[in-house]
Amino acid sequence: MVAVTISSQYTVQIPKHFRSKLRVGQQVAISIDVHGRLILTPIEQAREILDETFGIWVDRTDIPKGGIKYMDKIRHGHRIKDLARRKK
């Protein structure tokens, strides 16, 4: 783990050993995980992952037409349960 300070402009200095993984001007998505860690994900990496799975379910005859809506409903229920557990 490396500790850095957030400046008054809400910027951070990237330690030298991480700089080889990033480039100036690169766009990154910023998120915070459940443990409060700041996660930087290069946008192109996220796009590559999405492109790999794009259309994976197209023309599948073994999945009912309402299957996507059904899975979204199940996932939504799990997210609500997860939130309830975190608030305790």
Gaussian input, Z-matrix of N, CA and C with variables (Angstrom, degrees):
# hf/3-21g

backbone

0 1
 N
 C     1     B1
 C     2     B2     1     A1
 N     3     B3     2     A2     1     D1
 C     4     B4     3     A3     2     D2
 C     5     B5     4     A4     3     D3
 N     6     B6     5     A5     4     D4
 C     7     B7     6     A6     5     D5
 C     8     B8     7     A7     6     D6
 N     9     B9     8     A8     7     D7
 C    10    B10     9     A9     8     D8
 C    11    B11    10    A10     9     D9
 N    12    B12    11    A11    10    D10
 C    13    B13    12    A12    11    D11
 C    14    B14    13    A13    12    D12
 N    15    B15    14    A14    13    D13
 C    16    B16    15    A15    14    D14
 C    17    B17    16    A16    15    D15
 N    18    B18    17    A17    16    D16
 C    19    B19    18    A18    17    D17
 C    20    B20    19    A19    18    D18
 N    21    B21    20    A20    19    D19
 C    22    B22    21    A21    20    D20
 C    23    B23    22    A22    21    D21
 N    24    B24    23    A23    22    D22
 C    25    B25    24    A24    23    D23
 C    26    B26    25    A25    24    D24
 N    27    B27    26    A26    25    D25
 C    28    B28    27    A27    26    D26
 C    29    B29    28    A28    27    D27
 N    30    B30    29    A29    28    D28
 C    31    B31    30    A30    29    D29
 C    32    B32    31    A31    30    D30
 N    33    B33    32    A32    31    D31
 C    34    B34    33    A33    32    D32
 C    35    B35    34    A34    33    D33
 N    36    B36    35    A35    34    D34
 C    37    B37    36    A36    35    D35
 C    38    B38    37    A37    36    D36
 N    39    B39    38    A38    37    D37
 C    40    B40    39    A39    38    D38
 C    41    B41    40    A40    39    D39
 N    42    B42    41    A41    40    D40
 C    43    B43    42    A42    41    D41
 C    44    B44    43    A43    42    D42
 N    45    B45    44    A44    43    D43
 C    46    B46    45    A45    44    D44
 C    47    B47    46    A46    45    D45
 N    48    B48    47    A47    46    D46
 C    49    B49    48    A48    47    D47
 C    50    B50    49    A49    48    D48
 N    51    B51    50    A50    49    D49
 C    52    B52    51    A51    50    D50
 C    53    B53    52    A52    51    D51
 N    54    B54    53    A53    52    D52
 C    55    B55    54    A54    53    D53
 C    56    B56    55    A55    54    D54
 N    57    B57    56    A56    55    D55
 C    58    B58    57    A57    56    D56
 C    59    B59    58    A58    57    D57
 N    60    B60    59    A59    58    D58
 C    61    B61    60    A60    59    D59
 C    62    B62    61    A61    60    D60
 N    63    B63    62    A62    61    D61
 C    64    B64    63    A63    62    D62
 C    65    B65    64    A64    63    D63
 N    66    B66    65    A65    64    D64
 C    67    B67    66    A66    65    D65
 C    68    B68    67    A67    66    D66
 N    69    B69    68    A68    67    D67
 C    70    B70    69    A69    68    D68
 C    71    B71    70    A70    69    D69
 N    72    B72    71    A71    70    D70
 C    73    B73    72    A72    71    D71
 C    74    B74    73    A73    72    D72
 N    75    B75    74    A74    73    D73
 C    76    B76    75    A75    74    D74
 C    77    B77    76    A76    75    D75
 N    78    B78    77    A77    76    D76
 C    79    B79    78    A78    77    D77
 C    80    B80    79    A79    78    D78
 N    81    B81    80    A80    79    D79
 C    82    B82    81    A81    80    D80
 C    83    B83    82    A82    81    D81
 N    84    B84    83    A83    82    D82
 C    85    B85    84    A84    83    D83
 C    86    B86    85    A85    84    D84
 N    87    B87    86    A86    85    D85
 C    88    B88    87    A87    86    D86
 C    89    B89    88    A88    87    D87
 N    90    B90    89    A89    88    D88
 C    91    B91    90    A90    89    D89
 C    92    B92    91    A91    90    D90
 N    93    B93    92    A92    91    D91
 C    94    B94    93    A93    92    D92
 C    95    B95    94    A94    93    D93
 N    96    B96    95    A95    94    D94
 C    97    B97    96    A96    95    D95
 C    98    B98    97    A97    96    D96
 N    99    B99    98    A98    97    D97
 C   100   B100    99    A99    98    D98
 C   101   B101   100   A100    99    D99
 N   102   B102   101   A101   100   D100
 C   103   B103   102   A102   101   D101
 C   104   B104   103   A103   102   D102
 N   105   B105   104   A104   103   D103
 C   106   B106   105   A105   104   D104
 C   107   B107   106   A106   105   D105
 N   108   B108   107   A107   106   D106
 C   109   B109   108   A108   107   D107
 C   110   B110   109   A109   108   D108
 N   111   B111   110   A110   109   D109
 C   112   B112   111   A111   110   D110
 C   113   B113   112   A112   111   D111
 N   114   B114   113   A113   112   D112
 C   115   B115   114   A114   113   D113
 C   116   B116   115   A115   114   D114
 N   117   B117   116   A116   115   D115
 C   118   B118   117   A117   116   D116
 C   119   B119   118   A118   117   D117
 N   120   B120   119   A119   118   D118
 C   121   B121   120   A120   119   D119
 C   122   B122   121   A121   120   D120
 N   123   B123   122   A122   121   D121
 C   124   B124   123   A123   122   D122
 C   125   B125   124   A124   123   D123
 N   126   B126   125   A125   124   D124
 C   127   B127   126   A126   125   D125
 C   128   B128   127   A127   126   D126
 N   129   B129   128   A128   127   D127
 C   130   B130   129   A129   128   D128
 C   131   B131   130   A130   129   D129
 N   132   B132   131   A131   130   D130
 C   133   B133   132   A132   131   D131
 C   134   B134   133   A133   132   D132
 N   135   B135   134   A134   133   D133
 C   136   B136   135   A135   134   D134
 C   137   B137   136   A136   135   D135
 N   138   B138   137   A137   136   D136
 C   139   B139   138   A138   137   D137
 C   140   B140   139   A139   138   D138
 N   141   B141   140   A140   139   D139
 C   142   B142   141   A141   140   D140
 C   143   B143   142   A142   141   D141
 N   144   B144   143   A143   142   D142
 C   145   B145   144   A144   143   D143
 C   146   B146   145   A145   144   D144
 N   147   B147   146   A146   145   D145
 C   148   B148   147   A147   146   D146
 C   149   B149   148   A148   147   D147
 N   150   B150   149   A149   148   D148
 C   151   B151   150   A150   149   D149
 C   152   B152   151   A151   150   D150
 N   153   B153   152   A152   151   D151
 C   154   B154   153   A153   152   D152
 C   155   B155   154   A154   153   D153
 N   156   B156   155   A155   154   D154
 C   157   B157   156   A156   155   D155
 C   158   B158   157   A157   156   D156
 N   159   B159   158   A158   157   D157
 C   160   B160   159   A159   158   D158
 C   161   B161   160   A160   159   D159
 N   162   B162   161   A161   160   D160
 C   163   B163   162   A162   161   D161
 C   164   B164   163   A163   162   D162
 N   165   B165   164   A164   163   D163
 C   166   B166   165   A165   164   D164
 C   167   B167   166   A166   165   D165
 N   168   B168   167   A167   166   D166
 C   169   B169   168   A168   167   D167
 C   170   B170   169   A169   168   D168
 N   171   B171   170   A170   169   D169
 C   172   B172   171   A171   170   D170
 C   173   B173   172   A172   171   D171
 N   174   B174   173   A173   172   D172
 C   175   B175   174   A174   173   D173
 C   176   B176   175   A175   174   D174
 N   177   B177   176   A176   175   D175
 C   178   B178   177   A177   176   D176
 C   179   B179   178   A178   177   D177
 N   180   B180   179   A179   178   D178
 C   181   B181   180   A180   179   D179
 C   182   B182   181   A181   180   D180
 N   183   B183   182   A182   181   D181
 C   184   B184   183   A183   182   D182
 C   185   B185   184   A184   183   D183
 N   186   B186   185   A185   184   D184
 C   187   B187   186   A186   185   D185
 C   188   B188   187   A187   186   D186
 N   189   B189   188   A188   187   D187
 C   190   B190   189   A189   188   D188
 C   191   B191   190   A190   189   D189
 N   192   B192   191   A191   190   D190
 C   193   B193   192   A192   191   D191
 C   194   B194   193   A193   192   D192
 N   195   B195   194   A194   193   D193
 C   196   B196   195   A195   194   D194
 C   197   B197   196   A196   195   D195
 N   198   B198   197   A197   196   D196
 C   199   B199   198   A198   197   D197
 C   200   B200   199   A199   198   D198
 N   201   B201   200   A200   199   D199
 C   202   B202   201   A201   200   D200
 C   203   B203   202   A202   201   D201
 N   204   B204   203   A203   202   D202
 C   205   B205   204   A204   203   D203
 C   206   B206   205   A205   204   D204
 N   207   B207   206   A206   205   D205
 C   208   B208   207   A207   206   D206
 C   209   B209   208   A208   207   D207
 N   210   B210   209   A209   208   D208
 C   211   B211   210   A210   209   D209
 C   212   B212   211   A211   210   D210
 N   213   B213   212   A212   211   D211
 C   214   B214   213   A213   212   D212
 C   215   B215   214   A214   213   D213
 N   216   B216   215   A215   214   D214
 C   217   B217   216   A216   215   D215
 C   218   B218   217   A217   216   D216
 N   219   B219   218   A218   217   D217
 C   220   B220   219   A219   218   D218
 C   221   B221   220   A220   219   D219
 N   222   B222   221   A221   220   D220
 C   223   B223   222   A222   221   D221
 C   224   B224   223   A223   222   D222
 N   225   B225   224   A224   223   D223
 C   226   B226   225   A225   224   D224
 C   227   B227   226   A226   225   D225
 N   228   B228   227   A227   226   D226
 C   229   B229   228   A228   227   D227
 C   230   B230   229   A229   228   D228
 N   231   B231   230   A230   229   D229
 C   232   B232   231   A231   230   D230
 C   233   B233   232   A232   231   D231
 N   234   B234   233   A233   232   D232
 C   235   B235   234   A234   233   D233
 C   236   B236   235   A235   234   D234
 N   237   B237   236   A236   235   D235
 C   238   B238   237   A237   236   D236
 C   239   B239   238   A238   237   D237
 N   240   B240   239   A239   238   D238
 C   241   B241   240   A240   239   D239
 C   242   B242   241   A241   240   D240
 N   243   B243   242   A242   241   D241
 C   244   B244   243   A243   242   D242
 C   245   B245   244   A244   243   D243
 N   246   B246   245   A245   244   D244
 C   247   B247   246   A246   245   D245
 C   248   B248   247   A247   246   D246
 N   249   B249   248   A248   247   D247
 C   250   B250   249   A249   248   D248
 C   251   B251   250   A250   249   D249
 N   252   B252   251   A251   250   D250
 C   253   B253   252   A252   251   D251
 C   254   B254   253   A253   252   D252
 N   255   B255   254   A254   253   D253
 C   256   B256   255   A255   254   D254
 C   257   B257   256   A256   255   D255
 N   258   B258   257   A257   256   D256
 C   259   B259   258   A258   257   D257
 C   260   B260   259   A259   258   D258
 N   261   B261   260   A260   259   D259
 C   262   B262   261   A261   260   D260
 C   263   B263   262   A262   261   D261

   B1=1.4512
   B2=1.5238
   B3=1.3211
   B4=1.4574
   B5=1.5205
   B6=1.3203
   B7=1.4709
   B8=1.5222
   B9=1.3271
   B10=1.4644
   B11=1.5173
   B12=1.3235
   B13=1.4620
   B14=1.5246
   B15=1.2997
   B16=1.4643
   B17=1.5218
   B18=1.3368
   B19=1.4602
   B20=1.5251
   B21=1.3231
   B22=1.4666
   B23=1.5289
   B24=1.3339
   B25=1.4733
   B26=1.5372
   B27=1.3223
   B28=1.4644
   B29=1.5203
   B30=1.3124
   B31=1.4546
   B32=1.5163
   B33=1.3233
   B34=1.4627
   B35=1.5222
   B36=1.3035
   B37=1.4662
   B38=1.5307
   B39=1.3390
   B40=1.4582
   B41=1.5333
   B42=1.3348
   B43=1.4612
   B44=1.5266
   B45=1.3318
   B46=1.4652
   B47=1.5219
   B48=1.3253
   B49=1.4718
   B50=1.5376
   B51=1.3425
   B52=1.4658
   B53=1.5230
   B54=1.3007
   B55=1.4623
   B56=1.5239
   B57=1.3208
   B58=1.4653
   B59=1.5291
   B60=1.3251
   B61=1.4667
   B62=1.5230
   B63=1.3349
   B64=1.4639
   B65=1.5242
   B66=1.3216
   B67=1.4543
   B68=1.5287
   B69=1.3069
   B70=1.4639
   B71=1.5229
   B72=1.3131
   B73=1.4592
   B74=1.5217
   B75=1.3175
   B76=1.4621
   B77=1.5221
   B78=1.3286
   B79=1.4679
   B80=1.5181
   B81=1.3321
   B82=1.4589
   B83=1.5298
   B84=1.3150
   B85=1.4625
   B86=1.5218
   B87=1.3211
   B88=1.4618
   B89=1.5245
   B90=1.3266
   B91=1.4567
   B92=1.5209
   B93=1.3077
   B94=1.4577
   B95=1.5215
   B96=1.3392
   B97=1.4580
   B98=1.5332
   B99=1.3262
   B100=1.4734
   B101=1.5239
   B102=1.3356
   B103=1.4621
   B104=1.5220
   B105=1.3523
   B106=1.4559
   B107=1.5147
   B108=1.3437
   B109=1.4636
   B110=1.5206
   B111=1.3156
   B112=1.4589
   B113=1.5250
   B114=1.3298
   B115=1.4632
   B116=1.5225
   B117=1.3232
   B118=1.4661
   B119=1.5216
   B120=1.3215
   B121=1.4605
   B122=1.5125
   B123=1.3296
   B124=1.4667
   B125=1.5290
   B126=1.3293
   B127=1.4596
   B128=1.5226
   B129=1.3262
   B130=1.4710
   B131=1.5240
   B132=1.3255
   B133=1.4650
   B134=1.5287
   B135=1.3173
   B136=1.4646
   B137=1.5238
   B138=1.3287
   B139=1.4716
   B140=1.5200
   B141=1.3332
   B142=1.4682
   B143=1.5234
   B144=1.3216
   B145=1.4647
   B146=1.5264
   B147=1.3260
   B148=1.4620
   B149=1.5231
   B150=1.3332
   B151=1.4656
   B152=1.5247
   B153=1.3392
   B154=1.4636
   B155=1.5220
   B156=1.3279
   B157=1.4640
   B158=1.5329
   B159=1.3380
   B160=1.4604
   B161=1.5271
   B162=1.3004
   B163=1.4575
   B164=1.5146
   B165=1.3152
   B166=1.4607
   B167=1.5374
   B168=1.3225
   B169=1.4678
   B170=1.5208
   B171=1.3199
   B172=1.4669
   B173=1.5263
   B174=1.3129
   B175=1.4780
   B176=1.5243
   B177=1.3180
   B178=1.4687
   B179=1.5214
   B180=1.3186
   B181=1.4614
   B182=1.5302
   B183=1.3413
   B184=1.4602
   B185=1.5273
   B186=1.3447
   B187=1.4617
   B188=1.5250
   B189=1.3375
   B190=1.4704
   B191=1.5272
   B192=1.3237
   B193=1.4674
   B194=1.5267
   B195=1.3303
   B196=1.4589
   B197=1.5201
   B198=1.3163
   B199=1.4590
   B200=1.5165
   B201=1.3209
   B202=1.4685
   B203=1.5167
   B204=1.3283
   B205=1.4659
   B206=1.5291
   B207=1.3150
   B208=1.4671
   B209=1.5269
   B210=1.3303
   B211=1.4653
   B212=1.5278
   B213=1.3219
   B214=1.4666
   B215=1.5228
   B216=1.3308
   B217=1.4662
   B218=1.5301
   B219=1.3244
   B220=1.4723
   B221=1.5222
   B222=1.3339
   B223=1.4646
   B224=1.5191
   B225=1.3410
   B226=1.4623
   B227=1.5326
   B228=1.3183
   B229=1.4624
   B230=1.5166
   B231=1.3269
   B232=1.4691
   B233=1.5235
   B234=1.3385
   B235=1.4649
   B236=1.5258
   B237=1.3198
   B238=1.4660
   B239=1.5252
   B240=1.3378
   B241=1.4709
   B242=1.5190
   B243=1.3417
   B244=1.4654
   B245=1.5330
   B246=1.3261
   B247=1.4569
   B248=1.5148
   B249=1.3207
   B250=1.4620
   B251=1.5290
   B252=1.3384
   B253=1.4689
   B254=1.5098
   B255=1.3319
   B256=1.4682
   B257=1.5216
   B258=1.3305
   B259=1.4749
   B260=1.5269
   B261=1.3266
   B262=1.4778
   B263=1.4899
   A1=108.26
   A2=115.28
   A3=121.32
   A4=107.58
   A5=117.75
   A6=121.91
   A7=109.46
   A8=116.05
   A9=122.48
   A10=108.04
   A11=116.34
   A12=121.59
   A13=109.57
   A14=116.70
   A15=121.72
   A16=107.38
   A17=115.58
   A18=119.55
   A19=110.69
   A20=116.44
   A21=120.65
   A22=111.76
   A23=117.38
   A24=121.47
   A25=111.21
   A26=117.31
   A27=123.93
   A28=111.86
   A29=117.10
   A30=122.11
   A31=108.53
   A32=115.80
   A33=120.99
   A34=108.68
   A35=115.78
   A36=121.81
   A37=107.13
   A38=116.40
   A39=120.24
   A40=107.89
   A41=117.91
   A42=119.92
   A43=111.41
   A44=116.66
   A45=122.76
   A46=113.55
   A47=117.80
   A48=118.36
   A49=113.47
   A50=118.20
   A51=121.08
   A52=111.78
   A53=117.63
   A54=121.67
   A55=113.36
   A56=117.28
   A57=119.23
   A58=111.95
   A59=117.13
   A60=121.94
   A61=112.50
   A62=117.08
   A63=122.41
   A64=109.25
   A65=115.59
   A66=119.35
   A67=109.32
   A68=116.10
   A69=121.24
   A70=108.85
   A71=117.07
   A72=122.69
   A73=114.41
   A74=116.62
   A75=120.38
   A76=110.08
   A77=116.41
   A78=120.28
   A79=108.97
   A80=115.49
   A81=121.09
   A82=109.56
   A83=115.43
   A84=121.50
   A85=106.56
   A86=116.75
   A87=121.57
   A88=108.21
   A89=115.66
   A90=120.35
   A91=108.67
   A92=115.34
   A93=121.46
   A94=107.09
   A95=116.78
   A96=119.57
   A97=110.58
   A98=116.03
   A99=120.81
   A100=112.69
   A101=117.30
   A102=121.07
   A103=111.95
   A104=116.54
   A105=120.96
   A106=114.45
   A107=117.42
   A108=120.86
   A109=110.07
   A110=115.51
   A111=122.23
   A112=108.32
   A113=116.76
   A114=122.14
   A115=109.04
   A116=117.11
   A117=122.86
   A118=107.57
   A119=117.01
   A120=121.67
   A121=108.65
   A122=117.88
   A123=119.48
   A124=110.66
   A125=116.86
   A126=121.77
   A127=110.83
   A128=117.96
   A129=119.20
   A130=111.36
   A131=118.19
   A132=121.30
   A133=109.79
   A134=116.81
   A135=120.61
   A136=109.93
   A137=117.20
   A138=120.34
   A139=111.66
   A140=117.24
   A141=121.15
   A142=110.81
   A143=116.25
   A144=120.70
   A145=109.96
   A146=116.97
   A147=119.91
   A148=111.52
   A149=117.07
   A150=120.70
   A151=111.82
   A152=117.05
   A153=120.58
   A154=112.11
   A155=116.52
   A156=120.07
   A157=112.66
   A158=117.50
   A159=120.13
   A160=110.18
   A161=115.87
   A162=121.43
   A163=115.10
   A164=117.38
   A165=120.09
   A166=112.21
   A167=116.69
   A168=119.66
   A169=112.91
   A170=118.10
   A171=121.51
   A172=109.81
   A173=114.73
   A174=122.64
   A175=114.16
   A176=117.22
   A177=119.98
   A178=108.43
   A179=117.28
   A180=120.87
   A181=111.89
   A182=117.12
   A183=120.07
   A184=112.87
   A185=116.96
   A186=121.00
   A187=107.89
   A188=117.38
   A189=118.66
   A190=111.15
   A191=115.85
   A192=120.77
   A193=111.79
   A194=117.41
   A195=120.38
   A196=113.04
   A197=117.70
   A198=122.15
   A199=113.38
   A200=116.58
   A201=119.90
   A202=110.38
   A203=116.36
   A204=119.66
   A205=110.62
   A206=115.79
   A207=120.33
   A208=110.56
   A209=117.78
   A210=121.12
   A211=111.06
   A212=117.57
   A213=119.90
   A214=110.73
   A215=115.95
   A216=120.60
   A217=110.50
   A218=116.68
   A219=120.69
   A220=110.18
   A221=117.22
   A222=120.81
   A223=111.15
   A224=116.27
   A225=119.96
   A226=109.76
   A227=116.80
   A228=120.57
   A229=112.27
   A230=116.72
   A231=120.08
   A232=110.80
   A233=117.05
   A234=119.43
   A235=110.58
   A236=117.26
   A237=120.28
   A238=109.72
   A239=117.04
   A240=120.75
   A241=110.69
   A242=116.79
   A243=121.10
   A244=111.28
   A245=116.29
   A246=119.85
   A247=110.87
   A248=117.06
   A249=121.11
   A250=110.66
   A251=116.63
   A252=120.51
   A253=111.62
   A254=117.22
   A255=120.99
   A256=112.07
   A257=117.46
   A258=120.68
   A259=111.84
   A260=117.25
   A261=119.64
   A262=111.78
   D1=142.37
   D2=178.39
   D3=-123.11
   D4=131.01
   D5=178.85
   D6=-96.11
   D7=132.81
   D8=174.84
   D9=-131.87
   D10=160.45
   D11=-179.07
   D12=-105.36
   D13=137.73
   D14=175.39
   D15=-82.52
   D16=127.00
   D17=-178.66
   D18=-77.85
   D19=173.96
   D20=179.50
   D21=-65.71
   D22=-18.06
   D23=175.46
   D24=-93.86
   D25=13.20
   D26=-178.84
   D27=58.99
   D28=41.28
   D29=174.40
   D30=-113.94
   D31=159.39
   D32=176.12
   D33=-131.29
   D34=149.88
   D35=175.88
   D36=-86.23
   D37=122.65
   D38=178.13
   D39=-78.30
   D40=122.57
   D41=178.51
   D42=-58.37
   D43=148.85
   D44=-173.80
   D45=-54.37
   D46=-40.79
   D47=-175.87
   D48=-71.11
   D49=-10.49
   D50=174.95
   D51=-97.07
   D52=-17.50
   D53=-174.52
   D54=-62.82
   D55=-28.27
   D56=179.75
   D57=-66.38
   D58=-19.16
   D59=179.64
   D60=-87.39
   D61=-11.54
   D62=-177.18
   D63=-125.54
   D64=162.12
   D65=174.01
   D66=-134.11
   D67=152.32
   D68=-179.78
   D69=-60.61
   D70=132.43
   D71=179.84
   D72=88.71
   D73=-6.87
   D74=179.95
   D75=-68.13
   D76=139.14
   D77=177.09
   D78=-90.49
   D79=135.55
   D80=178.52
   D81=-131.21
   D82=148.74
   D83=171.77
   D84=-90.73
   D85=136.00
   D86=-179.08
   D87=-112.13
   D88=130.07
   D89=176.14
   D90=-142.35
   D91=166.80
   D92=177.28
   D93=-123.93
   D94=127.26
   D95=-178.92
   D96=-80.93
   D97=-179.55
   D98=-175.34
   D99=-65.67
   D100=-16.25
   D101=178.97
   D102=-95.60
   D103=3.76
   D104=178.38
   D105=85.67
   D106=8.96
   D107=179.73
   D108=-81.37
   D109=138.87
   D110=177.92
   D111=-82.45
   D112=127.29
   D113=-177.83
   D114=-115.99
   D115=125.20
   D116=174.98
   D117=-106.43
   D118=122.24
   D119=178.48
   D120=-121.76
   D121=119.40
   D122=177.43
   D123=-57.59
   D124=132.41
   D125=-177.74
   D126=-57.39
   D127=-41.47
   D128=-178.70
   D129=-63.49
   D130=-30.95
   D131=177.29
   D132=-66.70
   D133=-42.27
   D134=178.34
   D135=-64.42
   D136=-40.89
   D137=179.30
   D138=-64.83
   D139=-40.00
   D140=178.45
   D141=-60.59
   D142=-43.14
   D143=-179.94
   D144=-64.68
   D145=-43.46
   D146=178.55
   D147=-65.06
   D148=-40.19
   D149=179.22
   D150=-62.77
   D151=-36.48
   D152=179.58
   D153=-61.73
   D154=-35.28
   D155=-175.80
   D156=-100.23
   D157=-1.19
   D158=-177.61
   D159=-61.05
   D160=129.02
   D161=176.78
   D162=76.45
   D163=11.82
   D164=-175.94
   D165=-62.61
   D166=-28.14
   D167=-177.54
   D168=-101.98
   D169=5.00
   D170=-177.95
   D171=-66.35
   D172=138.87
   D173=175.02
   D174=60.61
   D175=25.41
   D176=176.49
   D177=-83.16
   D178=121.52
   D179=-179.88
   D180=-89.12
   D181=-12.49
   D182=-177.99
   D183=-89.00
   D184=-0.61
   D185=179.10
   D186=-111.79
   D187=125.24
   D188=179.39
   D189=-63.05
   D190=151.91
   D191=-177.37
   D192=-58.09
   D193=-33.47
   D194=179.22
   D195=-86.16
   D196=7.75
   D197=-175.50
   D198=-62.08
   D199=-39.97
   D200=-179.72
   D201=-66.09
   D202=-45.35
   D203=178.60
   D204=-62.39
   D205=-38.94
   D206=179.43
   D207=-63.48
   D208=-46.32
   D209=179.73
   D210=-65.46
   D211=-38.73
   D212=176.46
   D213=-60.62
   D214=-39.52
   D215=179.12
   D216=-64.39
   D217=-42.97
   D218=178.26
   D219=-63.74
   D220=-46.92
   D221=-179.43
   D222=-62.03
   D223=-38.99
   D224=178.96
   D225=-61.23
   D226=-42.48
   D227=178.28
   D228=-62.47
   D229=-39.50
   D230=178.06
   D231=-65.96
   D232=-39.49
   D233=179.73
   D234=-64.18
   D235=-39.60
   D236=179.08
   D237=-64.37
   D238=-42.40
   D239=178.70
   D240=-63.49
   D241=-41.60
   D242=178.68
   D243=-61.61
   D244=-42.31
   D245=178.86
   D246=-63.92
   D247=-40.54
   D248=179.67
   D249=-62.46
   D250=-39.24
   D251=179.37
   D252=-67.06
   D253=-37.63
   D254=-178.19
   D255=-69.18
   D256=-30.58
   D257=-176.60
   D258=-74.96
   D259=-17.42
   D260=-177.69
   D261=-71.39

